[in-house]
């Protein structure tokens, strides 16, 4: 797909992941969960406690690490910083 809308899909900062039907059934259970439900996981970047939803749908990261990894231009636009020394 080309053109303005088609190219936007592949812009830097997009996040997409493939999954098989078995994995998808397991993940769909957590799709509608809130950010504070089933806090049984740790962010793979900063080790902060994360929810089952973030583990399944945010690449195993907390919201801050996910946004910094996949949408850095939005972080910069809003003046956000992230990391161990950030004032988050």
C-alpha positions as CSV (number, residue, x, y, z in Angstrom):
1,X,0.0,0.0,0.0
2,X,1.4,3.4,-0.9
3,X,0.4,6.9,-0.4
4,X,0.0,9.0,2.6
5,X,-2.1,6.6,4.7
6,X,-0.3,3.5,3.7
7,X,3.2,4.9,4.4
8,X,2.1,6.0,7.9
9,X,1.5,2.4,8.9
10,X,5.3,1.7,8.6
11,X,6.5,4.9,10.1
12,X,9.1,4.8,12.8
13,X,7.5,4.3,16.2
14,X,4.9,1.8,15.2
15,X,4.7,-1.5,17.1
16,X,3.3,-4.7,15.6
17,X,3.7,-8.3,16.7
18,X,2.8,-11.6,15.1
19,X,1.2,-14.4,17.1
20,X,-0.2,-17.8,16.5
21,X,-3.8,-18.7,17.2
22,X,-3.0,-20.5,20.5
23,X,-1.0,-17.5,21.7
24,X,-3.7,-15.1,20.6
25,X,-6.4,-16.9,22.7
26,X,-4.2,-16.6,25.8
27,X,-3.5,-12.9,25.0
28,X,-7.1,-11.9,24.4
29,X,-7.9,-12.7,28.0
30,X,-5.7,-9.8,29.1
31,X,-6.7,-7.4,26.2
32,X,-9.4,-5.5,28.2
33,X,-7.7,-5.6,31.5
34,X,-6.8,-2.4,33.4
35,X,-3.2,-1.3,33.9
36,X,-3.3,-2.5,37.5
37,X,-4.8,-5.9,37.2
38,X,-2.7,-9.1,37.7
39,X,0.5,-7.3,38.6
40,X,2.5,-10.5,38.4
41,X,5.2,-9.4,35.9
42,X,8.3,-7.2,35.7
43,X,9.2,-4.8,33.0
44,X,11.9,-6.3,30.9
45,X,13.8,-3.0,30.7
46,X,13.5,-1.3,34.2
47,X,12.1,-4.2,36.3
48,X,9.1,-2.2,37.5
49,X,6.1,-4.2,38.4
50,X,3.7,-4.5,35.4
51,X,0.2,-6.0,34.7
52,X,-0.7,-9.0,32.7
53,X,-2.0,-6.6,30.0
54,X,1.4,-4.9,29.7
55,X,3.2,-8.2,29.6
56,X,1.0,-9.5,26.7
57,X,0.3,-6.3,24.8
58,X,3.2,-3.9,25.5
59,X,6.1,-6.2,24.7
60,X,6.7,-7.0,28.3
61,X,7.4,-3.4,29.3
62,X,5.8,-0.8,31.6
63,X,4.1,2.1,29.8
64,X,7.1,4.4,30.1
65,X,9.6,1.9,28.7
66,X,7.2,0.9,25.9
67,X,6.6,4.5,24.9
68,X,10.3,5.3,25.0
69,X,11.1,2.3,22.9
70,X,8.4,2.5,20.3
71,X,7.3,6.1,20.3
72,X,10.4,8.2,21.1
73,X,9.3,11.1,19.0
74,X,6.1,11.5,21.1
75,X,8.2,11.4,24.3
76,X,10.5,14.2,22.9
77,X,7.5,16.3,21.7
78,X,6.1,16.2,25.2
79,X,9.4,16.8,27.0
80,X,9.3,13.4,28.7
81,X,12.5,11.7,29.7
82,X,12.9,8.1,30.7
83,X,15.6,6.1,32.4
84,X,17.0,5.5,35.9
85,X,17.8,9.2,36.4
86,X,14.5,10.6,34.9
87,X,12.0,12.5,36.9
88,X,9.0,10.3,36.0
